[in-house]
Amino acid sequence: MSNPTTTSTGSEWRLPAVEATGKSAVVRTGPSGLVIGKTNRADISLRLFRPQGTRIFLAAPEYATWLLIFRAACLGAHITIVSGNQRNWKALADSIQRVGGTVDLLTRADKVPGQGRPYRPSLVVDDADGFDSTQVAVGAWQAIAVIADVSTGSAVHSLRNCDLALLGPIDAKGLDNVRRAYVLSQAQLRQATNLGQSDVVLAMPRRTTRVSMPPGAQEYRLLFN
């Protein structure tokens, strides 16, 4: 995972414009969970933490991955990041700690929490080779975020083992994998094409939603400035 302060062109990504807002809150919540962004109609909230646990497939732009993790931390979740390259995550971990959150950077999955609590949920981020988090049990009040390439041959199996997916721009092979995994129509797949700079797609069985997910001004300052 590269440093999200970098801007570039081509196959790499560029940080989208900051969402202008007069509110001072770092992160907002909705009636059913974490507000990840908005459509042209309303805010979209994601209920990451539930009594039965949640597994999410992440093939989103890196800034969006950081935002999702940071917003979960701001809701009180303890963050556990399993990665073979901790340098890529250190800036995010430092930002989480600066706002009073807690985060563990691990190279192995043997110390991953088994569950969270209603007042202290757990978010486990799988960015490690050799840790197949689509197969491990997800505890109550816990979410596991699986960072993976949606275009690989194993993506269909991984997607089917996740409750939902957060996707950025993907190629034809990735679109076909998502279609097969979540039984999507061609009209639903079009949600994942021609995405804007701050757009992501929330996909789940038989449903897709295009979401605008720019960082707020406070988030930009804390994470990317």
N, C-alpha and C positions, 0 to 999 in steps of 0.2 A: 504494500500500500504506500503510495507516494505522498509526499508532504502536500496538503491541500492549499498551502499558501502559494504554490507554483501555478503560473498560468502558461498555457501553451496552446498549440493548434494541432490539427490533424487528428490522430486517433486518441490523443489525450484529451483532458477536459479542462474547462475554464470555469472559474467560480462565477456563478450568476450574480446579477445585480442585487444589492441589498433591498429588502422589503422596507419601504418607508412606513414608519408608524410612530405615532405620538405616545404610545404606551411604553412604560418603563420596565414591564415584566420581561424577564429573560425568556420564559417559555409559558405557553398557555395550555390549559387543559379544557377538555370538553366534557359533556355529560356522560360520555362513555369511554373516556381515556385521553390519550395524548393527541393533541392536534398536530398533524404532520404537515398540513398545507391546506389548500383550498381549490375547489373547482370554480367555475364561473357562477355557481349558485350559492355555495355555502362552504364552511370549514369542513375538513375531513378529519375525523379523529380515529385513532387506532387503539383498540383495547389490547395492549400487549400483555398485561398481567391479569390473569384469571385464576380461579381455583383449580382448573384443569391444566394450566400451562399452555404455552404457545410456542410454535416453531416457525420462524420466518426466514425465507430465502432472500438473500440480498445480492442483487446484481445491479446495483444502483450506482450513479456517479459517486465518487469518493466523498465529495462535500456532503451529499445527502446521507451517506452512511455515518459520517461524523455527527451530523445534525441529529439523526435519530438516536444515536447513543448518548449524545450530550443532553438531549431533551429528556430521555429516560432517567438520566442521572439527576436532572433538576427536579424530577418528580419524586426523588428519594430512593431510586433503585441503586443497589450496589452493582457495579460493573466489573465483570471478569472477562479479560481479553486473553485468549490463548493464541499465541503467534510465535512463529520461529524467528521473526524479525521485530523485536520490540522497539527498535529505533523508530520504525514507521508510526508507532502509536504513542510515543512519549509525549509529543506536543498535546495531543488530545487528553491524555491522562493528566498532564499538568493543569490543563484548563479545567477539567472536572474537579480536581483538588482545590483549585483557587476559588471555586464557588461553593466549597464545603462538601462536595461529593466524595465518594470513596470508590477506588478502582484498584484492581489487582492486574498486573501484567504477568502472565505465566507462559512458559515455554512448553509445558505439558499439561494434560487435562486431568491429572490425578488429584488435584486440589480444587476442582470446580465444585461450587455449592450444589447440593442435591435438590434444593428448593429455596423459595423465598418466603416472605411473610406478607400479609396484607398491608402492613405499615412499613415493610422493608423488602420490596420485591427484588428479584435477582435477574440481571440480564447477562447472559453468557454470549460472547462474541467468538465465533470459530473462524480463525484465520490461519489455521495450522495444518500442515501436511500430516497425515497419519491420525487425525482426530475426526472421525466420521460422526459428527454431531446429529446427523439425520437418524442415527440408529440408537443413540443413548436416550434414556428416559428423561422426560421434562417434568420437573416437580411442580407442585402447586405454587402459584404466584411467582412463576419463573417464565422467562422467555429465552429461547436460544436463537441467535441470529447466525445463519450459515452464509458466509461469504463465499460465493462460488461463481464459476463461469456458466452462464445459462446456455451456451452454445456447445458444450461438451456432450459426449455420448451418455454420460451418467446423469445429466441434468434432469431428465424426465423422472427418473427414480427419486432424485433428491427433491424435486418440486412436489411430487406426490406425497412425500413424507413431511412436507411443510404445510402449515395451515394457510399461508398466504405468501406472496412474493412482492418485493419492491424492486422495480426494474427501471433501468435507464434505457438509452438507445441500444437496440440489439439487432443482430443481423438476421438473415432469413432462417438460418438453422436454429437460432435461439427462439424466433417467433414460432417455428414449428414445434419445438420442444414444449413451449408454454401452451400451445394449442392442444397438444396431445395430453399433457399432464392435467390440465384444468378444463378440458372439454369446452373449448371456446369457439365461437363462431368467427367468421371472417370479419364481421362488423365489430365484434369485440376486440379482435386483434388489431384493427386499425387504430385503436386507442394508443397502441405502442409504437406507432410510426409518426415520423415528422414531429418529434418532440421538440419543444422549445428549450431554451438554455436552462431554465429552472424547473422543467417538467419531469415528473416520474410517473410510473404507472403502478397502481396497486392492483394486483391480480390474485384471484382465488377461484375455486371451482365455479365455472359458469358465470363469472363476473369480472369485469375490469373497470377501473376508474382512472382517468388521467388527473393528476394532481399537480398543482403549481407549488413548489417547495423551495422558495428562496430563503436564505437566512435572514432573520430579523437584524436590526441594527446592533442590538446588544450581543447577539450571537456572532455576528461578523467581527465585532471588536474583540470578543473573548476567544474566538477560535481561529480567525483567519487574518486579523489585522497585523 
